[in-house]
Amino acid sequence: MRDWNDLFIGPGAATDSSSTEAVTTADGSPEQGGRWFSRFRDSLAKSRRAMTAQLAGGVFDGSNAETWERIEEGLIAADVGVTSTVAIVERLEAEAAAGRLATTQELAATLRTVASEVMRTDRSQRIDITANPTVIMMVGVNGTGKTTTIGKLAARLTAHGHKVVIAAGDTFRAAAAEQLEVWAQRAGAEFVRTKEGGDPGGVAWDAIDRAEEVGATIVLLDTAGRLHTKTNLMAELDKVKRVLERRVPGAPHETLLSIDATTGQNGMRQAKEFASTVDITGIVLTKLDGTAKGGIAVAIANELDIPIKLVGIGEGVDDLQPFDAGDFLAALFPDDLLG
């Protein structure tokens, strides 16, 4: 199971992993377990039910077209998406034709293996905090958990010795800045904001100034929630990026897109539009505990080649954790998937 030690690269990257303590089998091999995995599995219950409603009751017969139709319907019901579903089913059919998939009991394990291959991306799942300061910019539409994610990241980083600046780049909503300020106070982070309606680029500039003044190693920059269809607001992100580049070479070093898992395929459309404007280095998939559309994680990784770096299943600080594809697939396709 991935923990925070696996997420960050750079000086002072090590963090406490007690909340995701590994569980091993008698022979010492890793096994999914622990409090986090149990909650993670529970959070995907709706997605599993969406699939099993289509799959349950049938006998696996790889030579029967109806079998593959039911599997397709089950994956689509969990919002894996048409493109990724077709890729997975084609691989399953090949496994069946080769004699490696013959029973219902083998289906879950084969699904995990095939989906893992479909989700594989060449881009790093880690967050590089080598630069000093490292600038992490959070983007996404309103209501996807951007602000909360920044607060939780700040709390995690400051608890392990990093000096953090939080910058309220959403100058359109006073409530967003106020919420961030509360998080900054909780985390012991520096906080930068401007007047409502101010220039987000100016906030980015001031955040770097503050980081230099106090010797901060991390700058977490919130941005205004924007619909991916609003061209002028999307262009503003590019302006903020140019401001950051002038101040810190290579900044922003990470641009994380927050996606609400409950939006399913609409989240995919958001990701595509944001990726066409800025270089999205990773996805934060939030609200996974409240949706039957958990399969969206498969679609994002497969179709966009953007790694999911963090996943959220609740409101607490510890409810945001590094994303582990193996754990995700074990929770989505458990051995008892079909009873």
C-alpha positions in Angstrom: 0.0 0.0 0.0 1.4 3.4 -0.9 1.9 5.9 1.9 3.1 9.4 2.2 6.8 8.3 2.1 6.1 7.0 -1.5 4.3 10.2 -2.6 7.0 12.9 -2.2 10.4 13.2 -3.8 13.0 15.6 -2.4 14.5 16.9 0.8 12.4 16.3 3.9 10.0 14.3 1.9 9.6 11.5 4.5 6.3 11.6 6.4 4.6 9.5 9.0 2.8 6.5 7.5 1.1 5.3 10.7 -2.4 5.8 9.3 -1.6 3.4 6.4 0.3 0.8 8.3 1.1 -2.2 6.1 -0.4 -5.6 6.7 1.5 -8.7 5.7 0.7 -12.3 5.3 2.3 -15.2 7.2 5.0 -15.4 4.6 5.8 -11.7 4.7 4.2 -10.8 1.4 2.0 -7.6 1.4 -1.7 -7.8 1.8 -4.4 -5.2 1.6 -5.5 -4.4 5.1 -5.6 -1.8 7.8 -8.0 0.9 8.8 -7.5 2.9 5.6 -8.0 0.0 3.2 -11.1 -1.1 5.1 -12.6 2.4 4.7 -11.4 2.7 1.1 -13.2 -0.6 0.3 -16.4 0.6 2.0 -16.2 3.9 0.0 -16.4 1.9 -3.2 -19.5 -0.2 -2.2 -21.8 1.8 -4.4 -19.6 1.3 -7.4 -19.4 -2.4 -6.7 -23.2 -2.7 -6.4 -23.6 -0.8 -9.7 -21.5 -3.5 -11.4 -22.9 -6.6 -9.6 -26.4 -5.5 -10.5 -25.4 -6.2 -14.1 -23.2 -9.2 -13.5 -24.9 -11.2 -10.7 -26.9 -14.3 -11.5 -25.1 -15.2 -14.7 -22.8 -18.1 -15.4 -19.5 -17.2 -16.9 -19.2 -18.5 -20.4 -16.4 -17.0 -22.5 -18.0 -18.3 -25.7 -21.3 -16.6 -25.1 -21.7 -13.0 -26.3 -24.2 -12.3 -23.6 -21.5 -12.9 -21.0 -19.3 -10.1 -22.5 -22.3 -7.8 -22.8 -23.1 -8.2 -19.1 -19.5 -7.4 -18.2 -19.5 -4.4 -20.5 -22.8 -3.2 -18.9 -21.4 -3.7 -15.4 -18.2 -1.7 -16.1 -20.1 1.1 -17.8 -22.6 1.2 -14.8 -19.6 1.9 -12.5 -18.5 4.7 -14.9 -15.4 3.1 -16.3 -16.4 4.7 -19.6 -17.0 3.2 -23.0 -13.4 3.5 -24.3 -11.8 1.9 -21.2 -14.5 -0.7 -20.9 -13.9 -1.8 -24.5 -10.2 -2.0 -23.8 -10.7 -4.1 -20.7 -13.3 -6.5 -22.3 -11.1 -7.1 -25.3 -8.3 -8.1 -22.9 -10.6 -10.3 -20.9 -11.8 -12.0 -24.1 -8.2 -12.7 -25.0 -7.5 -14.2 -21.6 -10.6 -16.4 -22.0 -9.5 -17.5 -25.5 -6.1 -18.5 -24.1 -7.7 -20.6 -21.4 -6.7 -18.3 -18.5 -10.2 -17.2 -17.7 -12.8 -19.9 -17.5 -14.9 -19.4 -14.3 -16.8 -16.7 -12.5 -14.4 -17.1 -9.6 -11.5 -16.2 -11.8 -13.2 -13.1 -13.2 -12.4 -10.7 -10.3 -8.7 -11.5 -10.2 -8.4 -11.2 -14.0 -10.3 -7.9 -13.9 -7.8 -6.6 -11.5 -4.9 -7.7 -13.6 -6.3 -6.3 -16.8 -7.5 -3.1 -15.4 -4.1 -2.5 -13.8 -2.5 -2.8 -17.2 -5.1 -0.5 -18.7 -4.5 2.1 -16.0 -0.7 2.1 -16.3 0.8 5.5 -17.1 4.3 6.5 -17.9 4.0 9.7 -15.8 5.1 9.7 -12.2 2.6 9.3 -9.4 4.9 11.1 -7.1 5.1 14.8 -6.2 8.6 16.3 -6.6 9.3 18.8 -3.8 13.0 19.2 -4.7 12.7 22.9 -5.9 13.0 25.5 -3.2 10.3 26.7 -3.0 8.2 24.0 -4.7 5.0 25.6 -6.1 1.9 23.3 -6.2 -1.1 24.8 -8.0 -4.5 23.4 -7.5 -7.1 23.8 -10.3 -10.7 22.6 -10.9 -14.3 23.6 -10.9 -16.1 24.9 -7.8 -17.2 22.2 -5.4 -14.6 19.6 -6.3 -12.6 20.0 -3.1 -9.7 22.1 -4.2 -9.6 24.3 -1.0 -10.0 21.3 1.3 -7.3 19.4 -0.5 -4.8 22.3 -0.1 -5.7 22.5 3.6 -5.1 18.8 4.2 -1.8 18.9 2.2 -0.6 21.8 4.2 -1.5 20.1 7.5 0.4 17.0 6.4 3.5 18.9 5.2 3.8 21.3 8.2 3.4 18.4 10.6 6.6 17.0 9.2 8.8 20.0 9.2 8.0 21.9 6.0 7.3 25.6 6.1 4.3 26.2 3.9 2.7 29.2 2.3 -1.0 28.9 1.3 -2.1 31.5 -1.3 -5.8 32.3 -1.9 -5.7 32.7 -5.7 -9.5 32.4 -5.8 -10.2 36.2 -5.6 -13.8 35.9 -6.8 -15.1 34.2 -3.7 -14.4 35.7 -0.3 -15.7 32.5 1.3 -12.9 30.5 -0.4 -10.2 32.7 1.0 -11.8 32.6 4.5 -11.9 28.8 4.4 -8.3 28.6 3.3 -7.3 31.0 6.1 -8.9 28.7 8.7 -6.9 25.8 7.2 -3.7 27.8 7.3 -4.2 28.6 10.9 -4.9 25.0 11.8 -1.8 23.8 9.9 0.5 26.6 11.1 1.1 27.8 7.5 1.7 31.3 6.2 -1.3 32.8 4.4 -1.5 35.2 1.5 -4.6 36.8 0.1 -5.8 40.0 -1.6 -9.0 42.0 -1.8 -12.1 40.4 -3.4 -11.9 40.7 -7.1 -8.1 41.3 -7.0 -5.6 40.0 -9.5 -4.8 36.2 -9.1 -1.4 36.8 -10.7 -0.6 39.3 -8.0 -1.5 36.8 -5.3 0.9 34.3 -6.9 3.6 36.9 -7.0 3.0 37.9 -3.3 3.1 34.2 -2.3 6.6 33.8 -3.7 7.6 37.0 -1.9 6.3 35.6 1.4 8.0 32.3 0.8 11.3 34.0 0.3 10.8 36.2 3.4 10.1 33.3 5.8 12.1 30.6 4.1 9.2 28.5 3.1 9.9 25.3 1.1 6.3 24.8 -0.3 3.8 27.2 -1.8 0.3 25.8 -2.2 -1.7 28.0 -4.6 -5.5 27.8 -4.8 -7.2 29.1 -8.0 -10.7 30.2 -8.8 -13.1 27.5 -9.4 -14.0 27.7 -13.0 -16.2 25.9 -15.5 -14.0 24.2 -18.1 -16.2 25.8 -20.7 -15.3 29.4 -19.7 -12.5 30.3 -22.1 -11.5 33.6 -20.3 -11.2 31.9 -16.9 -9.2 29.1 -18.4 -6.9 31.6 -20.0 -6.4 33.2 -16.6 -4.7 30.0 -15.4 -2.1 30.4 -18.1 -1.5 34.0 -16.9 -0.9 32.8 -13.4 1.4 30.1 -14.7 3.5 32.7 -16.5 3.8 34.9 -13.4 5.0 31.9 -11.4 7.6 31.0 -14.1 9.0 34.5 -13.9 9.6 34.1 -10.2 10.7 30.5 -9.8 12.3 28.3 -12.5 9.9 25.5 -13.5 7.0 26.7 -11.5 4.4 25.6 -11.0 6.2 22.3 -10.3 3.0 20.5 -9.8 -0.5 21.3 -11.2 -3.1 19.1 -9.5 -6.6 18.9 -10.9 -9.3 18.2 -8.4 -12.1 16.0 -9.7 -15.3 15.2 -7.8 -15.8 11.4 -8.4 -19.6 11.8 -8.1 -19.5 13.7 -11.5 -18.3 10.6 -13.3 -17.8 11.2 -17.0 -18.3 14.9 -16.7 -15.2 14.8 -14.6 -13.4 13.3 -17.7 -14.6 16.2 -19.8 -13.3 18.7 -17.2 -9.9 17.0 -17.2 -9.6 17.1 -20.9 -10.4 20.8 -21.1 -8.1 21.7 -18.2 -5.3 19.6 -19.7 -5.6 21.5 -23.0 -4.9 24.8 -21.1 -2.3 23.8 -18.5 0.0 20.9 -18.0 -1.9 18.8 -15.4 0.7 16.7 -13.6 -1.8 14.8 -11.4 -5.4 14.2 -10.4 -6.9 14.5 -6.9 -10.0 12.3 -7.0 -12.3 13.5 -4.2 -15.6 12.3 -2.7 -15.0 8.7 -3.7 -17.1 7.7 -0.7 -20.3 9.1 -2.0 -20.6 7.7 -5.5 -21.4 4.7 -7.7 -19.0 6.1 -10.3 -15.7 5.0 -8.9 -14.7 3.5 -12.2 -13.9 7.0 -13.4 -10.4 6.4 -12.0 -9.8 3.8 -14.6 -11.0 6.0 -17.4 -8.9 9.0 -16.3 -5.6 7.0 -16.1 -6.3 5.1 -19.3 -7.6 7.8 -21.6 -5.8 10.9 -20.4 -2.4 9.4 -19.3 -2.6 11.6 -16.2 -1.8 9.8 -12.9 -4.1 10.0 -10.0 -1.9 11.1 -7.1 -4.3 11.6 -4.3 -7.7 10.3 -3.3 -10.2 11.6 -0.8 -12.9 9.6 1.0 -14.1 12.0 3.7 -13.7 15.3 5.5 -10.8 14.5 7.9 -7.2 15.3 7.3 -6.4 11.5 7.2 -9.2 11.0 4.6 -6.8 12.3 1.9 -4.2 9.7 1.0 -1.8 8.8 -1.8 -3.6 6.9 -4.6 -2.6 3.3 -5.0 -4.0 1.6 -8.1 -3.5 -1.9 -6.6 -5.6 -1.0 -3.5 -8.2 0.7 -5.7 -8.7 -2.3 -7.9 -8.7 -4.7 -5.0 -11.5 -2.6 -3.5 -13.4 -2.3 -6.7 -13.0 -5.9 -7.9 -12.7 -8.0 -4.7 -12.6 -11.8 -4.8 -16.2 -11.8 -3.5 -17.4 -9.4 -6.2 -20.0 -11.9 -7.4 -20.7 -13.4 -4.0 
